[in-house]
Amino acid sequence: MNSAINIAARLPELARERPDQIAIRCPGKPGPGGMARYDVTLDYRTLNARSDAMAAGLAAHGIGRGVRAVVMVRPSPEFFLLMFALFKNGAVPVLVDPGIDKRALKQCLDEAQPEAFIGIGLAHMARLVLRWCRSARLLVTVGRRWGWGGTTLARLEAQGATAAPALAPTDGEDVAAILFTSGSTGVPKGVVYRHRHFVGQVELLRAAFGMAPGGVDLPTF
């Protein structure tokens, strides 16, 4: 039997080791010349504490271990907080390449059979108009919610703020996420990532690029 492995397990350790170090730097409003200014930051203490609160709120809302949740949120602090919260819960985020053909998008989401839909307002409007994710009964809006029901991520975070931190005892073979390709070479396919895959990738990247504490990495989507 595999021991418990959760890709989010390292975050609480980093929050204890270097709480005030910047963990994520995101672009804010464009500066002179339209260039992005990476002036929105989260330190490890804040990233861990806020994702703990979101995890507790999401779990109370029914989005816990094994629950598939479509995530349609633009790269932002909320996106990273949400992803850590879902991993901590053992939930399974379903991510779709934004460049995918819109006709194939509904097919991908139908195949994933998600129980939850977490997205910005625009994504929820598209869900209603285009009839995406009819299997999803748990709705969460990142930002302002209008008339489509469910709740907001901000409300769930507030509700979970006083809960004790918890990390789902996921196995290395547990599904961690389902990522759909762009479909540029054919029909888009959902790739299943398990927690051991993500943990292994982190180790490979650390070794390949010589990553060390204090270094800065610029990932792109």
Number of C-alpha atoms within 10 A of each C-alpha: 6 8 10 15 18 24 21 22 17 11 19 18 14 18 19 12 12 15 17 14 16 16 20 18 18 14 16 13 11 12 11 7 6 8 10 13 14 14 12 13 17 20 17 23 21 17 25 26 18 22 26 29 25 30 33 30 25 25 20 13 15 14 24 23 20 18 18 25 29 25 22 23 20 13 12 15 16 18 16 17 21 26 20 23 29 31 25 27 27 30 26 28 26 26 20 21 15 14 11 17 14 11 9 14 20 17 14 23 21 16 12 19 16 21 19 24 28 25 24 20 19 11 18 25 16 11 17 12 9 12 12 20 23 16 14 18 14 18 21 27 25 23 14 11 16 12 7 14 13 16 18 18 24 18 15 20 21 14 16 22 18 12 13 9 16 12 17 18 16 25 18 20 16 21 21 28 26 21 18 21 20 19 15 10 7 8 14 20 15 19 13 15 16 22 23 20 15 17 17 13 12 14 11 12 11 12 11 9 9 9 14 9 8 10 7 12 10 6 5 5 5
